[in-house]
Amino acid sequence: MQHPPHQSLQVAAVQSLQARPSAVPSPRVPAREEDGPWHAEAVCRRDEAGLFFAPSKEPTAARLSREEAAKRVCARCPVMVACREHALLQPEPYGVWGGLTAAERRVVLARRRRRAAELRQTPGAGPIAAAG
């Protein structure tokens, strides 16, 4: 299944799973030249996409268990930080990326926005103050 270059990896993975619900999921992060070098090193390439993305109507207990299992995979990944930053910059609306769930990424993004707003409001907050 070909996906446009601007389409997020997560959307491509979810659409792939929806198109073949009874098939074994393909690797979560397909290797594409334009994705950057960190994708090739991602531990999750060897895991099922279903571990990182919720099936529809997943019970809460099952979701929490699945997310914890996905986070354990992320914890041993050498490119976890790059993956997390990718998910925050996109922003990826679903799944576990870089050890964070979608809800956790929303919190991080909200904190970053608040911090940026505070820096803009602080008199004399130039590049040196922002670096601190």
Rosetta constraint file for C-alpha pairs under 8 A:
AtomPair CA 1 CA 16 HARMONIC 7.24 0.50
AtomPair CA 3 CA 7 HARMONIC 6.53 0.50
AtomPair CA 3 CA 12 HARMONIC 6.53 0.50
AtomPair CA 7 CA 11 HARMONIC 6.74 0.50
AtomPair CA 7 CA 12 HARMONIC 6.84 0.50
AtomPair CA 8 CA 12 HARMONIC 6.35 0.50
AtomPair CA 8 CA 90 HARMONIC 7.66 0.50
AtomPair CA 8 CA 92 HARMONIC 7.33 0.50
AtomPair CA 9 CA 13 HARMONIC 6.10 0.50
AtomPair CA 9 CA 28 HARMONIC 7.82 0.50
AtomPair CA 9 CA 29 HARMONIC 6.52 0.50
AtomPair CA 9 CA 30 HARMONIC 7.59 0.50
AtomPair CA 10 CA 14 HARMONIC 6.13 0.50
AtomPair CA 10 CA 28 HARMONIC 7.77 0.50
AtomPair CA 10 CA 92 HARMONIC 7.02 0.50
AtomPair CA 10 CA 94 HARMONIC 7.08 0.50
AtomPair CA 10 CA 95 HARMONIC 7.29 0.50
AtomPair CA 11 CA 15 HARMONIC 6.01 0.50
AtomPair CA 12 CA 16 HARMONIC 5.99 0.50
AtomPair CA 13 CA 17 HARMONIC 6.23 0.50
AtomPair CA 13 CA 26 HARMONIC 7.70 0.50
AtomPair CA 13 CA 28 HARMONIC 6.20 0.50
AtomPair CA 13 CA 29 HARMONIC 7.82 0.50
AtomPair CA 13 CA 49 HARMONIC 6.79 0.50
AtomPair CA 14 CA 18 HARMONIC 6.13 0.50
AtomPair CA 14 CA 53 HARMONIC 7.37 0.50
AtomPair CA 15 CA 19 HARMONIC 6.02 0.50
AtomPair CA 16 CA 20 HARMONIC 6.40 0.50
AtomPair CA 16 CA 25 HARMONIC 7.73 0.50
AtomPair CA 16 CA 26 HARMONIC 7.79 0.50
AtomPair CA 17 CA 21 HARMONIC 5.47 0.50
AtomPair CA 17 CA 23 HARMONIC 7.88 0.50
AtomPair CA 17 CA 25 HARMONIC 6.06 0.50
AtomPair CA 17 CA 26 HARMONIC 7.92 0.50
AtomPair CA 20 CA 25 HARMONIC 7.89 0.50
AtomPair CA 24 CA 48 HARMONIC 7.96 0.50
AtomPair CA 25 CA 48 HARMONIC 5.79 0.50
AtomPair CA 25 CA 49 HARMONIC 6.03 0.50
AtomPair CA 25 CA 50 HARMONIC 6.99 0.50
AtomPair CA 26 CA 48 HARMONIC 6.65 0.50
AtomPair CA 26 CA 49 HARMONIC 6.76 0.50
AtomPair CA 27 CA 44 HARMONIC 7.49 0.50
AtomPair CA 27 CA 45 HARMONIC 5.08 0.50
AtomPair CA 27 CA 46 HARMONIC 6.11 0.50
AtomPair CA 27 CA 47 HARMONIC 6.23 0.50
AtomPair CA 27 CA 48 HARMONIC 5.81 0.50
AtomPair CA 27 CA 49 HARMONIC 6.10 0.50
AtomPair CA 28 CA 44 HARMONIC 6.36 0.50
AtomPair CA 28 CA 45 HARMONIC 5.49 0.50
AtomPair CA 28 CA 46 HARMONIC 7.80 0.50
AtomPair CA 28 CA 47 HARMONIC 6.92 0.50
AtomPair CA 28 CA 48 HARMONIC 6.31 0.50
AtomPair CA 28 CA 49 HARMONIC 4.54 0.50
AtomPair CA 28 CA 52 HARMONIC 7.91 0.50
AtomPair CA 29 CA 39 HARMONIC 6.63 0.50
AtomPair CA 29 CA 42 HARMONIC 7.69 0.50
AtomPair CA 29 CA 44 HARMONIC 7.12 0.50
AtomPair CA 29 CA 45 HARMONIC 5.36 0.50
AtomPair CA 30 CA 39 HARMONIC 7.82 0.50
AtomPair CA 30 CA 45 HARMONIC 7.33 0.50
AtomPair CA 31 CA 35 HARMONIC 7.41 0.50
AtomPair CA 31 CA 39 HARMONIC 6.54 0.50
AtomPair CA 31 CA 40 HARMONIC 6.30 0.50
AtomPair CA 32 CA 36 HARMONIC 7.74 0.50
AtomPair CA 33 CA 37 HARMONIC 7.94 0.50
AtomPair CA 35 CA 39 HARMONIC 6.73 0.50
AtomPair CA 37 CA 41 HARMONIC 7.38 0.50
AtomPair CA 38 CA 42 HARMONIC 6.53 0.50
AtomPair CA 38 CA 79 HARMONIC 5.98 0.50
AtomPair CA 38 CA 82 HARMONIC 6.73 0.50
AtomPair CA 38 CA 83 HARMONIC 7.47 0.50
AtomPair CA 39 CA 79 HARMONIC 7.89 0.50
AtomPair CA 39 CA 83 HARMONIC 7.89 0.50
AtomPair CA 40 CA 45 HARMONIC 7.87 0.50
AtomPair CA 41 CA 78 HARMONIC 7.04 0.50
AtomPair CA 41 CA 79 HARMONIC 6.57 0.50
AtomPair CA 42 CA 77 HARMONIC 6.22 0.50
AtomPair CA 42 CA 78 HARMONIC 7.02 0.50
AtomPair CA 42 CA 79 HARMONIC 5.98 0.50
AtomPair CA 42 CA 80 HARMONIC 7.65 0.50
AtomPair CA 43 CA 47 HARMONIC 7.54 0.50
AtomPair CA 43 CA 73 HARMONIC 6.97 0.50
AtomPair CA 43 CA 74 HARMONIC 7.25 0.50
AtomPair CA 43 CA 76 HARMONIC 7.54 0.50
AtomPair CA 43 CA 77 HARMONIC 5.27 0.50
AtomPair CA 43 CA 78 HARMONIC 7.61 0.50
AtomPair CA 44 CA 48 HARMONIC 7.59 0.50
AtomPair CA 44 CA 73 HARMONIC 6.76 0.50
AtomPair CA 44 CA 74 HARMONIC 7.32 0.50
AtomPair CA 44 CA 77 HARMONIC 7.83 0.50
AtomPair CA 47 CA 51 HARMONIC 7.39 0.50
AtomPair CA 48 CA 52 HARMONIC 7.62 0.50
AtomPair CA 49 CA 53 HARMONIC 6.25 0.50
AtomPair CA 50 CA 54 HARMONIC 6.65 0.50
AtomPair CA 50 CA 55 HARMONIC 7.25 0.50
AtomPair CA 51 CA 66 HARMONIC 5.98 0.50
AtomPair CA 51 CA 67 HARMONIC 7.28 0.50
AtomPair CA 51 CA 69 HARMONIC 7.32 0.50
AtomPair CA 51 CA 70 HARMONIC 5.82 0.50
AtomPair CA 52 CA 66 HARMONIC 7.50 0.50
AtomPair CA 52 CA 67 HARMONIC 6.83 0.50
AtomPair CA 52 CA 70 HARMONIC 5.68 0.50
AtomPair CA 52 CA 95 HARMONIC 5.25 0.50
AtomPair CA 52 CA 96 HARMONIC 5.09 0.50
AtomPair CA 52 CA 97 HARMONIC 7.63 0.50
AtomPair CA 53 CA 94 HARMONIC 6.82 0.50
AtomPair CA 53 CA 95 HARMONIC 4.45 0.50
AtomPair CA 53 CA 96 HARMONIC 6.76 0.50
AtomPair CA 54 CA 58 HARMONIC 6.61 0.50
AtomPair CA 54 CA 63 HARMONIC 6.84 0.50
AtomPair CA 54 CA 95 HARMONIC 6.78 0.50
AtomPair CA 58 CA 62 HARMONIC 6.53 0.50
AtomPair CA 58 CA 63 HARMONIC 6.12 0.50
AtomPair CA 59 CA 63 HARMONIC 6.16 0.50
AtomPair CA 60 CA 64 HARMONIC 6.14 0.50
AtomPair CA 61 CA 65 HARMONIC 6.20 0.50
AtomPair CA 62 CA 66 HARMONIC 6.04 0.50
AtomPair CA 63 CA 67 HARMONIC 5.99 0.50
AtomPair CA 64 CA 68 HARMONIC 6.15 0.50
AtomPair CA 65 CA 69 HARMONIC 6.30 0.50
AtomPair CA 66 CA 70 HARMONIC 6.20 0.50
AtomPair CA 67 CA 71 HARMONIC 6.09 0.50
AtomPair CA 67 CA 96 HARMONIC 6.85 0.50
AtomPair CA 67 CA 101 HARMONIC 7.31 0.50
AtomPair CA 68 CA 72 HARMONIC 6.26 0.50
AtomPair CA 69 CA 73 HARMONIC 6.58 0.50
AtomPair CA 70 CA 74 HARMONIC 6.33 0.50
AtomPair CA 70 CA 96 HARMONIC 6.71 0.50
AtomPair CA 70 CA 99 HARMONIC 7.39 0.50
AtomPair CA 71 CA 75 HARMONIC 6.01 0.50
AtomPair CA 71 CA 96 HARMONIC 7.23 0.50
AtomPair CA 71 CA 98 HARMONIC 7.90 0.50
AtomPair CA 71 CA 99 HARMONIC 4.77 0.50
AtomPair CA 71 CA 100 HARMONIC 7.21 0.50
AtomPair CA 72 CA 76 HARMONIC 6.82 0.50
AtomPair CA 72 CA 99 HARMONIC 7.82 0.50
AtomPair CA 73 CA 77 HARMONIC 6.65 0.50
AtomPair CA 74 CA 80 HARMONIC 6.04 0.50
AtomPair CA 74 CA 97 HARMONIC 7.74 0.50
AtomPair CA 74 CA 98 HARMONIC 5.95 0.50
AtomPair CA 74 CA 99 HARMONIC 5.10 0.50
AtomPair CA 75 CA 80 HARMONIC 7.19 0.50
AtomPair CA 75 CA 99 HARMONIC 6.61 0.50
AtomPair CA 79 CA 83 HARMONIC 6.17 0.50
AtomPair CA 79 CA 98 HARMONIC 7.93 0.50
AtomPair CA 80 CA 84 HARMONIC 6.08 0.50
AtomPair CA 80 CA 97 HARMONIC 7.93 0.50
AtomPair CA 80 CA 98 HARMONIC 4.57 0.50
AtomPair CA 80 CA 99 HARMONIC 6.90 0.50
AtomPair CA 81 CA 85 HARMONIC 6.16 0.50
AtomPair CA 81 CA 98 HARMONIC 6.00 0.50
AtomPair CA 82 CA 86 HARMONIC 6.14 0.50
AtomPair CA 82 CA 98 HARMONIC 7.38 0.50
AtomPair CA 83 CA 87 HARMONIC 6.28 0.50
AtomPair CA 83 CA 97 HARMONIC 6.14 0.50
AtomPair CA 83 CA 98 HARMONIC 4.84 0.50
AtomPair CA 84 CA 88 HARMONIC 6.20 0.50
AtomPair CA 84 CA 97 HARMONIC 5.56 0.50
AtomPair CA 84 CA 98 HARMONIC 3.89 0.50
AtomPair CA 84 CA 99 HARMONIC 7.07 0.50
AtomPair CA 84 CA 100 HARMONIC 7.22 0.50
AtomPair CA 85 CA 89 HARMONIC 5.96 0.50
AtomPair CA 85 CA 98 HARMONIC 7.65 0.50
AtomPair CA 86 CA 90 HARMONIC 6.08 0.50
AtomPair CA 86 CA 91 HARMONIC 7.48 0.50
AtomPair CA 87 CA 91 HARMONIC 5.16 0.50
AtomPair CA 87 CA 92 HARMONIC 4.81 0.50
AtomPair CA 87 CA 97 HARMONIC 6.17 0.50
AtomPair CA 87 CA 98 HARMONIC 7.55 0.50
AtomPair CA 87 CA 105 HARMONIC 7.90 0.50
AtomPair CA 88 CA 92 HARMONIC 6.59 0.50
AtomPair CA 88 CA 105 HARMONIC 6.52 0.50
AtomPair CA 88 CA 109 HARMONIC 6.93 0.50
AtomPair CA 92 CA 102 HARMONIC 7.35 0.50
AtomPair CA 93 CA 102 HARMONIC 5.82 0.50
AtomPair CA 94 CA 101 HARMONIC 7.50 0.50
AtomPair CA 94 CA 102 HARMONIC 5.30 0.50
AtomPair CA 95 CA 101 HARMONIC 5.93 0.50
AtomPair CA 95 CA 102 HARMONIC 5.92 0.50
AtomPair CA 96 CA 100 HARMONIC 5.36 0.50
AtomPair CA 96 CA 101 HARMONIC 4.47 0.50
AtomPair CA 96 CA 102 HARMONIC 6.53 0.50
AtomPair CA 97 CA 101 HARMONIC 6.62 0.50
AtomPair CA 97 CA 102 HARMONIC 7.97 0.50
AtomPair CA 100 CA 104 HARMONIC 5.60 0.50
AtomPair CA 100 CA 105 HARMONIC 6.06 0.50
AtomPair CA 101 CA 105 HARMONIC 6.19 0.50
AtomPair CA 102 CA 106 HARMONIC 6.27 0.50
AtomPair CA 103 CA 107 HARMONIC 6.51 0.50
AtomPair CA 104 CA 108 HARMONIC 6.41 0.50
AtomPair CA 105 CA 109 HARMONIC 6.09 0.50
AtomPair CA 106 CA 110 HARMONIC 6.09 0.50
AtomPair CA 107 CA 111 HARMONIC 6.20 0.50
AtomPair CA 108 CA 112 HARMONIC 6.19 0.50
AtomPair CA 109 CA 113 HARMONIC 6.18 0.50
AtomPair CA 110 CA 114 HARMONIC 6.17 0.50
AtomPair CA 111 CA 115 HARMONIC 6.06 0.50
AtomPair CA 112 CA 116 HARMONIC 6.08 0.50
AtomPair CA 113 CA 117 HARMONIC 6.12 0.50
AtomPair CA 114 CA 118 HARMONIC 6.12 0.50
AtomPair CA 115 CA 119 HARMONIC 6.20 0.50
AtomPair CA 116 CA 120 HARMONIC 6.27 0.50
AtomPair CA 117 CA 121 HARMONIC 6.29 0.50
AtomPair CA 118 CA 122 HARMONIC 6.19 0.50
AtomPair CA 119 CA 125 HARMONIC 5.87 0.50
AtomPair CA 119 CA 130 HARMONIC 6.71 0.50
AtomPair CA 120 CA 125 HARMONIC 6.83 0.50
AtomPair CA 121 CA 125 HARMONIC 7.88 0.50
AtomPair CA 124 CA 129 HARMONIC 7.80 0.50
AtomPair CA 125 CA 129 HARMONIC 5.14 0.50
AtomPair CA 125 CA 130 HARMONIC 6.38 0.50
AtomPair CA 126 CA 130 HARMONIC 6.18 0.50
AtomPair CA 127 CA 131 HARMONIC 6.17 0.50
AtomPair CA 128 CA 132 HARMONIC 6.85 0.50
